[in-house]
Amino acid sequence: MRSKIHIKLRIFTGLALLLMVALFTLQNTEVVTITFLFWHFSLSRALLIFLVLVTGVVVGWVLHSIAERAK
């Protein structure tokens, strides 16, 4: 019985997150221009936020891995 409730909760949570990501993406479609040193490029605000999030996760993971190896 517990496993069925657990599965339903996971499905509900996944669908809720998917809905929030879809709404976030639809509300942040405006194109922004990024200037870094001599590079200029344009992309949607939602994609920019996603790329910053992924970069932060990767940097955090790498730093955590380095700290764990140092122990």
LUMDO-639019 format. One record per residue (C-alpha): residue in one letter; chain; x, y, z. Coordinates in Angstrom, 3 decimals, m for minus. Example, Ala and Ser with C-alpha at 12.3 -4.5 7.8 and 13.67 -1.06 7.14 Angstrom:
BEGIN
<nuro rest="A" kette="A" X="12.300" Y="m4.500" Z="7.800"/>
<nuro rest="S" kette="A" X="13.670" Y="m1.060" Z="7.140"/>
end
This chain:
BEGIN
<nuro rest="M" kette="A" X="0.000" Y="0.000" Z="0.000"/>
<nuro rest="R" kette="A" X="2.779" Y="2.399" Z="0.910"/>
<nuro rest="S" kette="A" X="4.499" Y="1.924" Z="m2.436"/>
<nuro rest="K" kette="A" X="1.347" Y="2.879" Z="m4.370"/>
<nuro rest="I" kette="A" X="1.039" Y="6.090" Z="m2.367"/>
<nuro rest="H" kette="A" X="4.739" Y="6.762" Z="m2.902"/>
<nuro rest="I" kette="A" X="4.407" Y="6.265" Z="m6.664"/>
<nuro rest="K" kette="A" X="1.340" Y="8.538" Z="m6.856"/>
<nuro rest="L" kette="A" X="3.143" Y="11.212" Z="m4.852"/>
<nuro rest="R" kette="A" X="6.157" Y="11.039" Z="m7.156"/>
<nuro rest="I" kette="A" X="3.933" Y="11.284" Z="m10.251"/>
<nuro rest="F" kette="A" X="2.037" Y="14.240" Z="m8.784"/>
<nuro rest="T" kette="A" X="5.275" Y="15.990" Z="m7.803"/>
<nuro rest="G" kette="A" X="6.762" Y="15.408" Z="m11.248"/>
<nuro rest="L" kette="A" X="3.677" Y="16.756" Z="m13.003"/>
<nuro rest="A" kette="A" X="3.567" Y="19.796" Z="m10.705"/>
<nuro rest="L" kette="A" X="7.236" Y="20.559" Z="m11.426"/>
<nuro rest="L" kette="A" X="6.677" Y="20.083" Z="m15.150"/>
<nuro rest="L" kette="A" X="3.743" Y="22.492" Z="m15.038"/>
<nuro rest="M" kette="A" X="5.797" Y="25.097" Z="m13.157"/>
<nuro rest="V" kette="A" X="8.684" Y="24.799" Z="m15.641"/>
<nuro rest="A" kette="A" X="6.264" Y="25.185" Z="m18.557"/>
<nuro rest="L" kette="A" X="4.667" Y="28.273" Z="m16.994"/>
<nuro rest="F" kette="A" X="8.070" Y="29.760" Z="m16.193"/>
<nuro rest="T" kette="A" X="9.231" Y="29.207" Z="m19.760"/>
<nuro rest="L" kette="A" X="6.096" Y="30.720" Z="m21.263"/>
<nuro rest="Q" kette="A" X="6.368" Y="33.798" Z="m19.033"/>
<nuro rest="N" kette="A" X="10.070" Y="34.393" Z="m19.755"/>
<nuro rest="T" kette="A" X="10.295" Y="34.204" Z="m23.530"/>
<nuro rest="E" kette="A" X="11.662" Y="37.737" Z="m23.895"/>
<nuro rest="V" kette="A" X="14.990" Y="37.827" Z="m25.698"/>
<nuro rest="V" kette="A" X="17.837" Y="39.430" Z="m23.768"/>
<nuro rest="T" kette="A" X="21.251" Y="40.453" Z="m25.062"/>
<nuro rest="I" kette="A" X="24.293" Y="39.345" Z="m23.106"/>
<nuro rest="T" kette="A" X="27.571" Y="41.235" Z="m23.411"/>
<nuro rest="F" kette="A" X="30.721" Y="39.629" Z="m22.009"/>
<nuro rest="L" kette="A" X="34.054" Y="41.229" Z="m22.856"/>
<nuro rest="F" kette="A" X="33.868" Y="41.492" Z="m26.654"/>
<nuro rest="W" kette="A" X="31.148" Y="38.851" Z="m27.182"/>
<nuro rest="H" kette="A" X="27.507" Y="39.756" Z="m27.718"/>
<nuro rest="F" kette="A" X="24.736" Y="37.185" Z="m27.994"/>
<nuro rest="S" kette="A" X="20.981" Y="37.051" Z="m27.566"/>
<nuro rest="L" kette="A" X="18.849" Y="34.305" Z="m26.058"/>
<nuro rest="S" kette="A" X="15.594" Y="33.916" Z="m24.183"/>
<nuro rest="R" kette="A" X="15.552" Y="34.851" Z="m20.522"/>
<nuro rest="A" kette="A" X="14.323" Y="31.372" Z="m19.542"/>
<nuro rest="L" kette="A" X="17.227" Y="29.719" Z="m21.371"/>
<nuro rest="L" kette="A" X="19.682" Y="32.116" Z="m19.748"/>
<nuro rest="I" kette="A" X="18.373" Y="31.304" Z="m16.261"/>
<nuro rest="F" kette="A" X="18.490" Y="27.573" Z="m17.043"/>
<nuro rest="L" kette="A" X="22.105" Y="27.826" Z="m18.258"/>
<nuro rest="V" kette="A" X="23.112" Y="29.754" Z="m15.134"/>
<nuro rest="L" kette="A" X="21.427" Y="27.096" Z="m12.979"/>
<nuro rest="V" kette="A" X="23.189" Y="24.255" Z="m14.794"/>
<nuro rest="T" kette="A" X="26.527" Y="26.071" Z="m14.529"/>
<nuro rest="G" kette="A" X="26.030" Y="26.536" Z="m10.789"/>
<nuro rest="V" kette="A" X="25.119" Y="22.874" Z="m10.299"/>
<nuro rest="V" kette="A" X="28.172" Y="21.712" Z="m12.260"/>
<nuro rest="V" kette="A" X="30.528" Y="24.061" Z="m10.375"/>
<nuro rest="G" kette="A" X="29.054" Y="22.942" Z="m7.045"/>
<nuro rest="W" kette="A" X="29.385" Y="19.284" Z="m7.993"/>
<nuro rest="V" kette="A" X="33.001" Y="19.719" Z="m9.086"/>
<nuro rest="L" kette="A" X="33.924" Y="21.628" Z="m5.912"/>
<nuro rest="H" kette="A" X="32.187" Y="19.009" Z="m3.765"/>
<nuro rest="S" kette="A" X="34.051" Y="16.222" Z="m5.568"/>
<nuro rest="I" kette="A" X="37.368" Y="17.986" Z="m5.037"/>
<nuro rest="A" kette="A" X="36.600" Y="18.504" Z="m1.337"/>
<nuro rest="E" kette="A" X="35.634" Y="14.848" Z="m0.912"/>
<nuro rest="R" kette="A" X="38.880" Y="13.646" Z="m2.515"/>
<nuro rest="A" kette="A" X="40.907" Y="15.911" Z="m0.236"/>
<nuro rest="K" kette="A" X="39.508" Y="14.157" Z="2.865"/>
end
